[in-house]
Amino acid sequence: MELIRTPKIENVRLVFRNGKKKPPVGTLYLTTTHLIFVDAESRKETWITLPHIGQVIKLPLSTVGAPLQIRCKTFLSVTFIIVKERDCHDLYVSLTSLCQPVHIEGLYCFHYTPSRSLIRRSLGWYQFDIQAEYQRFGVPNQYWSLTNLNKDYELCDTYPKYLYAPSGASSAVIIGSSKFRSKGRFPVLSYLHSNGAALCRCSQPLSGFSARCLEDEQLMASILQANPRTRFMYVVDTRPRINAMANRAAGKGYENEAHYSDIKFMFFGIENIHVMRSSLNKLSETCELKDPSINTFLNGLQSCGWLRHIKAILDTSHWVATSMEEGFTVLVHCSDGWDRTAQVCAIAALLLDPFYRTIHGFQALIEKEWLAFGHKFTDRCGFLQTSDSKEISPVFGQFLDCIWQLTRQFPTAFQFSEKYLIMMHDYLYSCQYGTFIGNCEKDRVDLRVSERTYSLWGFVSANINDFLNPFYLNDKENQILRPDLSPSNIQFWRGLYCRFDSGIESVEPVNDIALSLQDQTASLQDHVKFLKKRIISLAGMLGSKKEEGIVPEQNGVSSSVMRLSKLTVKEDTKKLDVDSVFHSECDPFSKSQLETELNSVAVTWKNIGETTECPSCQTPFSQSVTKHHCWSCGEVICQRCLFGKMPLPGHASFSPVPTCRECAKRIRRCSSSSLQSP
């Protein structure tokens, strides 16, 4: 709290980057984790998580006050115009200190506690097991085995403790190869195709102009021998040739085909982290242009080179996947093997394996290729004040962009939606969960993040329905993806980079609307099953002589329903004597219970796209306020008014579904101890 000089500033104007709307005036609140602007007129809230802040810029004084521009890593750019210059300076000083702590344990995840304890701290931390993942594709086997040489992270501190190497490679060979590879990252198994082709990863060799290592050459030969169907293997260097040649002068470089028998060496031109960082900065500047013409925007998009870089990553990954599909083993590396190598290996495996296109499979892919194999998230995302600005680069963001490109071409092949990718991008930079903290597996073990922080995968598990793709089909046609990577098919991801163009107003994509309709359909189908059971019970109560349960339907209507239609109308009054039915001696349930069951399920739902504020708390919906449907009343509510999940008495399955607080209280009050499926 000592870093917060001014926790509240009034009469602040909020200006978005497009500047098309009249700037709202409100109050600005600063906490240790968030910057919150509350519009005085509409009560609309704009929340900015402090770790999301990338730059805080003091602009020249104007006649209306002191402008303070905030550019976020989520591509939100806003300017606060503060009446007093002193308040503006105090806020500037506080933000520059709070958005990047000095020590890693000052990050948000080590202090975050959910407002409601709906998620256990342990949820998500133990759902991935790297040994189980390798067993899924048949390892260990006669060709590949587990090595314990790195069990204490002594051989390579940026690799996981469990590593898989060729069965024919001895410990001496592996240790010798590790000494000959940059950062000790020797060739290991990343993925094994069903045809025996292996995907391996490592870092560049310390070959210089003429150095060689017999152990490294023997390990490479063992990798080739682990795939007896082929006579050679590919070695893919993801760097441009000129970059790799420059590294030779520093004693590093690439494999010499004359020293490694039966390999075919390939260069691919994926640029380094510095080029990618500059490219993203230029892309952000292009997206922040005020009232750009079509030529200005397209020229900016072309000059930044972002889409060209995305295409280069996809081209390389596709080539690797195709080679493996043809039965060839491929070894991939870049410089140190934790940036471009992670991108290519992850995407290639995803193209080959449909499991990685599911929600949990995608998590397993990230856990293996990015977290376990040591992508430097803390350095690349600039979490700390001590981070070297030259080490910051959007490597993982590019990976998510590549996946989005694939979801566009194969809309039914992925179980998750665009929202899942955007959520992962935002929570990566928010540091709210401990999943991406640290530069390698050893860092997270030393920090005990699984004991001290919450897991992002636990949050996903608790909200999995929010990220489902309603068009997903797990069919044989989508087993292996073969994308068309012609330039016209590489698109600008407006949903990520320009999602705040219209301010913070919430705009529902097609997937969200489809998911809402899917949920409503599921609720109604469950309710219909329940009604059929109740009709059968009522038919028996009204005097049916046969207790035969459900019989074959006649023209879509069961015999029980037809009997009930005949028995519910009296000859003399033409009305159903409901009270006499419920007070009969064979009454299996009460009239009030039936009313509770019927009223517990909403038949009509509010349109998610037309609801502008939460009916319970009147909070206006925006990009930062997620919409949820209450399955009981059909209203669209915010996260704070969501009770959680509970079974509805009117559902046959009695499965827990999202419910608002008011409906949860009403159902509990009405049904008390009778919430049981008949």
N, C-alpha and C positions, 0 to 999 in steps of 0.2 A: 504493500500500500504506500510505502514511502516514495515510490516512483510516480505516483499519481499526484500531481500538483493541483489540478483543478478537476474534480470528479463530475461537475455539472456546469454546462454553459448554456445560457438561454438566448433566444432570438438569433438562432443560427440558421442560415440559408443553405439548402442542399441543392447543388447543381450537378446533374449527370453529364456525362461526356458529350451526349448529343445536344444538350442544351435547348431542346425543342419545347419543353414544358415550362410553365411558370415555376420558379424554384419555391418549394414549400419552406415555410418557416417553422421551426420547432426547437426542441431542447436536445442537447447532445450530452450523453452520459458516457463516462469512461470507467470501466472496471478493469480488473487485472487480466481478464480474458477477452473482453469484447468492447467494441465501440458501438454505441446504440444511439440512433437518431429517431426521435419520436415527433412526427408531424402533429403540430398543435391543432390543426383543423380536422384532418381525417383520421387521426390516431394511428396512422400507418407507421410501422416500425421498420427501420433498416438496421440490420445487425451485421457487423463486420467482425469476424474472428481475428484477433490481433496477429496470430502467426500468418494469416493470409496476406497481411500487408507487405508489399514488396518495396515500395518507395513512399516516403513522405516528403513532399516538396512545398516549401514556402514560396508562394507566388508574390509578385509586387503588390503593394497596397493599392486598393481602389477606393472610390468615393463611398462605397457601401460597407467597407470593412477590410479585414485581412483574410485573403483566400489561402486555404490549406488544401493542396491536392493530395489524394491518397490513391495510389495505384496498387491493385491487389494481384496476387498470383492466380486468382480465379478469373482475371480479365475484367473485373469491376474497376471502374475509374470514376471517382466522385470528387467534388470540390466542396468544402465547407467554407462559407464566408462568415467569419466571426467578427462581431462588432468591435471588440477590444483587441488591439494588437498584442497586449500582454497575455490575454487568454489564449490567443493563437500560438504564441511562443511556448507557453507552458504545455499546451497540448502536443506541440511538435516535439518537445524534449521528452515528454512522457512516452509518446508513441515510438520514438526511435529506440528507447530502452526496452519497452515492453514487447515489441513485436519479435525481437530476437534476444533471448536470454544469453548470458555469458556462458553458463554451464548447462550441460545437457539435461541435468535433473531439474532445471528450471522450466522445461517444456511443459506445455499444457497437459499432456497425458498423465504426468506424474501427480497432478492436482485435480484432475477431472473426476467428478462423481455425478452419475446421472441424477436428474431431479427426482425420478422415481426409480426405485430399485427393481426394475423389470428385467434387467439383464444381470446375470451373475458375472462376477469378475473373471471367473475361469472359462466362461462360455467363449468358444472359438479358438482358444489357445492350443487345445490338444486334439483338434479334429484333423490336423494334417500330420502324417507320419511318413517321413521320407523313405523309410525302408518298405512300408506298405505300398508306397507309390511305385517303387521299383519292382516290387513283387507283382504289381498289376500288369506290367508288361514282361513278366517272366524272368526276372533277375532276382537272385543269382541263378545261374545255370552253368553248363559245362564250359561256356566261353567267357562268362563274366562273373566276378565274385566280389564280395565285400572286403575292403581292406580297412584295418583298424590303425593304420599308421598315423592317422590324423585325429585319433580319438580325443587327444588333449589339445588340439589345434597347434601342435608343435611343428608339423611338417609345413603347413600353410595356414596361417591364422585367418585368412579371408575365405577359406573353403569350409564346408560343413564337416562335422566330425565323421559322418558316414559317407564314404566314397566307394565307387565301383570302378574297378580296373579290369583289364583282361586277365583271365585266369592264368595265362602263360607268362605273365610278368612277375618277376620276383620282387621282393621288398627292396633289394639293392638297386634293381633297375628303376623302380619308382622313385626312390630317394635321389638317385643320380639324375633322373629327368627333372625332378623338382628343383634341383640346384641350377639347372640349365635354362629354366623358364623364368620370365619376369614375375616377381613377387612370389615365386615358388608355386605358381599355378600350373601344374603339370597336366597332361591330357587325361581326362576322366570321362566316364559315360554320363551322358545327359538324358538320352532317350533311345529306346530300342524298338524298332519297327517289327511288326509281326513277320516280315520276310527275312529277318536277321540283320538288316542294315542298321548300323549304329550311328547315332548323332553324338559326337564327342565335342568337348570344349576345353580350352586352355588359354594361356597367354602367349605372347610372342617369345621365340627362343632368343637367348643371349648369344647369337651367332656372330654378330659384327660382320666383318667382311670374309672371314675364313674359319672362324672357330666352329668346332663340332663336338658332339657328345655321344659316345657310343651307347650309353644307357638310354638316352632320349630316342636314338634311332631304333634301339631294340624295343622300346615301349611302343613306338609307332608301328613296328613290324608285328607286334603282338596284337595290336588293335586290328590290323588288316587280317591277321589269321583268325580272329574271332568271328569273321564273316567268311566262311569257306566258299561261298558261292561266287565271289569275285576275285579277280587277280590284281586289282589295284584299288586305291581309295583316293578320295578327293581331300585336299587341304585348302580351306577357304580362308583367305585373309580379307577381312571386310574393309580394310583401309584402301584408300587410293594408293597406287603404286609409288608415287613420288613421296608420300608420307612414310611408307615402309622403308624406302631406300634411305630417307633422311635418318631414320632410327638406326640404321646400320652404322652410321658414323658415331653414334653414342654407345656402340657395343651391343645393340639389340638387332632387330631386323626380322628376317623370315627364313623359312626352311629352304635349303639348297637341294633341289631335286637330285643332284649328283650324289648327295650323302644319304638320302632317304630313298630306299628302293621301293618301286611300285607305288609311287604317289603321283598324283597330278595336281599341280599347284594352280590356284585361281585367285586373282585379285578382284575385289569389288569396291566400288568407289563411294562408300559411306563416309562422310566427313567427320572430323573430330568434334569434341565437346565444345570447343571455342567457336567453331563455325556455327554449330547448332544454337548456341546461346545468342550469338549475334543475329541469327536468322529469326529467332523468336522475338527478340527485341524489336526488330524491324516490322515483324508481323503485328505486334501489339501497337506500334505507332500507326500502322496502316488502319487498324481497326478503330483507333481513337481519333481519326480525322473527323473534323466537324463539317458536315454537309459535303462529303466528297462527291465528285462526279464519277461516272462509271469508269472513265479512263484513268482517273487518279487512283481509284481503288484497285483496278486490275493491274495497273503499272506497279503499285506498291506490293501487291500480292506476288507479282512475277519477280520483282527485284529482291524481295526477301529470300526467295528460293525455298520456302518451307515445303511446298508441295513437291518440289523436286527431291528434297531429302526424304520425304515420306515414301515417294516412289522408289528411291534407291534401296531403302530398307525392305520394302515389300518385294522388290525384284530379287534381292539376295535371298530372302527367306523362301520365296517361291522356288528359286533354283535349287536350294538345298533340299526342300521337300520333294521336288520332282526327282532329284537324283536318288534320294532314299527310296522313293516309291519304285524306282527302277532297280533297286537292290544294292546300291553302292553305299558304303560307309563314308561319312563326311565328318571331318574335323574342322571346327570353326574357331577362329581367334581374331582378336584385334590387337591392341597394344597390351593392355593388362588383363583383358578378358572379362571385364565386368560391366561394360557399357554396350557397345555394338554387338558383342558376342551374346549378351543376354537378350537383346532385341531379336536377333536372327534366330537363335535357338528356340526361344519361346514361340515365335510366330510360326516357324517351320513345324514344330510339334503340334501346334494348334491346327494347322492346315491338314495334318495327317491324322490326328486323333480327335474324334467327336466328343470324347469325354472332356477335353479342355474347353469345349464350347458351352458347357453347362456352368451354372453358377458356382457350384462347389469345385468342379474341375478347373475352372479359371483361377480360383483361389489356390488350388494345388499347384498350378502352373507358376503362379507368381511366387508362392512359397519356395518352390524348387529352383527355378531359373533366376529369380531376382534376390530373394531373401537369403536362401541357403548358400547360393554361390557368390554372395558378397557384392551386390550392387551397392555403391556408396550413397545411400539415401540421405544421410545427414549432410554430407558434403555437396552432393548434386542439387539438393533442394535448399541449401543455405539456411538450415534451421538455427544456427548459432551465430552470435556476433563474431566469434573467432573463426568462422568459416572463411576460407580463401575465396574471394569473388571469382577468381579464375577457375575454380573447381565447380562452380555452379553451372548446370546445364540441364535442359528439359528432356533427358534421355527417356525416363519412364513416361512422360507426357507424350512423346513421339510414339512410343509403343501403344498407348491407348488410342492415339489417332489412327494408327495402322489397323487396330482391331475394329475401330469404327468404320473404316473404309471397307473392311470385309463384311461387316454387318449390313452395309448398304447393298452389296452385291449378292449376299446370301441372307435375305431377311428371315428365312425360316430355319436357318442352320444354328442359330444361337439361342440358348435358353434365356439369356439376359438381354435387357434393353439398353438403349443409349443412356438412360438415367443411371444405370449401374456404373457405366464408365465415367460419367461426369461426377457421380458421388465419390468414386474411388480417387479421382483427380483432386477433388476438393478436400477430402479427408486426409489425403497424403500431406497436403500443405498446412492443414489446420493443426496437426500434431495432437489431435484430440484423443487418438488411440495409439497404443504403443507398437502397433504392427510394423510400421515403417521406420521406427527409430533405430539409429545405429547404422554403421557402415557394413556390418557383416553379422553372421550368426553369433560369433564369439562376443561381440559388443552387446548383443541383446541378452546373452546368458550372463555376462558380467553385471549388466544393469538390472537383471531379474525383472524384465518387463512383464513376463507372464504372471508374476506375483503382484506387481505394483501398479499395473495399468490394465485398462480394458482393451479387448481385441476388436478390431474392425470387423472381423468375421463373425463375432458374436452379435454385433449390431445388425449385420446383414441377415443372420439367421432369425433374429427377432422381427425383422421387417422384410422378409424375403419376397412377399407378394408385391411389394412396391417396385421390384426390379425385374419381374418376369416379363418375358416377351410373349404376348398373347398369340403370336403367329408361329411360334416354335413348333417344328415337326422333327421328331427324332426318327428319320427314315433312312433307308439305305442309299438314297441318292446323295445325301449330304455326308457320307462317310469320309471322303477326301475332298477338300475344296481346291478347285482350280480357278483362281481368279483371273479376270481379264485386266491386266495392268497397263493397258494403253493409256496415254496421257489424259484422254477425255474422261476416263473413269476414276481419276484421282481428284476428289472433290474437297472444297474448303469446308471445314467443320464449323458451320455457323452456330450450331447448338452449344458449342463450348466457347469459342472465341468472341462471339458477338451476341451472347444470350442476354446481355444487359442493355442492348441498344434501345429498348423501349422503356428503360428505367428498371425498376424492380418488380413490375407487374408480372404476375404469374401467367404464363401461356402454356396451355396443355398440349403436348404433342399427341399425335394420333395414337401412339402406344398407350398413353395414360387413359385416354377415352375408351379405347378398346378393352383395357384391363378393367375399367369401371363397369363396362357392359358385361364382361365375362364374369365378374364377381356377382353382379346383380342376377345374371342368369343362373349361376350356381346356387345362389340363395333361394331363388324361386323354385328351382328344381328340388332342392332339399325340402322346401316347405310343401311342395306338392306331394312328395313321398310321405311326409308327416300327415297331411290331410287325408290321403288314401287310407292310412292306418286308422285314423280317427273315424272315418266314414264306415269302415268295416266294423269297428267297435260299436258305433251308434246303430248300425244295422242289426247287430246282435241284441242290443238293448231294446230295440223297438219291436222285438218279437220274432226275429228270424228263428226258424225251427232247426236250421242246419248250421253247424259250426264247422264250416269247411274252409275258412280262411279265404285266401285269394284264389279265384278260379280263372281259367283262361278268359281274356278280354273278348268282348263282342263289339266289333266296330269301334275299338278304342275305349270302351267303357266296361269296367269289370262287373260281374254279376252282383257283387255286393252293393255297388253303387246303384245298379238298376233296382235291386230289392229295396234299397233305402228310399229311392224316389217314389216307390209305390206305398211304402209304409209310413212316410212322413206326413201324409195328408189324410186327415180324418174325413169320414164320409159325411158327417153332419156339419162340421164347421169349416172344413177345407183348410184348417190351420194345424200346425204342429203343436201339440201340448208338451212344450219343452220341459216345464217344471216337473210334470209327471214322469217324464223319462229319467231325469237326473235324480229323482227321489225314489226310484225303483230299488228293490232289494239287491239287484245284481249290478248296481252302479259301480263301475271300476274307476271312475274319476268324477270330480265335481264340475258343476257348471262354471264356477269362478276359475277353476283351473283351466278349463277349455278356453275361456275368454282371455286369460293370461297368455296361453299358448298362441292363440290366433293373433293377439295384438303385439306379440314380441317380434314379429318379422315384418319389415317394411315391404309392401308390394310395389310401391313406386319410389324411385330414388330421385333426388335433386340432380340436375345437370351439373356435372363437375366444371364444365367450361363457363357456365353462366353465374356461378356463385362467387361473389366478390369479397365476402367477409364471413367469418365464423358466426353462426347464429347464437352460439352460447356465450362467447366473450366479446363479440363484435370486433375482433381483430381482423383488419383487412388482409386478404391473402396477397402474397408477393412471392418473389423468387426464394426468399428465405423462410417462408411459412408454408410447410407442406400440407396438402389437402388429403383428408381421409374421409371415407364414407362410413357412417354408422349403419350397420346392417339391420339394426332394430327400428330406427326411425327414418332412415333414408337421407338424413341431413349430411351436408358436407361440413366437416369440422376441422379444426387445427390440431396440431400435435398435443398442445396443452390440455385440450378438452377431450382428448381420447382416453378412455378408461384403460384400454388395453384389449385383450381378447377374452371372451367368455362364451360359453354355450348358450344358445337361444332355445327356450322351451318349444318353439314352433318349428325347429329343425329336426328331421328324422335322425340325422347323423350325430347330433349333439356335439359337433366339433366346435372348438372355440373360434369366434370370429370377431372382427373389430367392432367395438361398441363405445358410444359416448358415455360420459359420466352420468348424465341424467337418466339415460335408459338403463344403465347398469343398476342404479339405485332403485328404479321403478320395478325392474324384473325381480331383483332380490326381495323387495318389499312384498310384491304380489305373490311370488311363488315360494319364498322362504326355503323351506326344506323339501319342496316338491319338484326341484329342477332335475327330473329324471325322464329319460326317454321312455314312452309307453311300450 
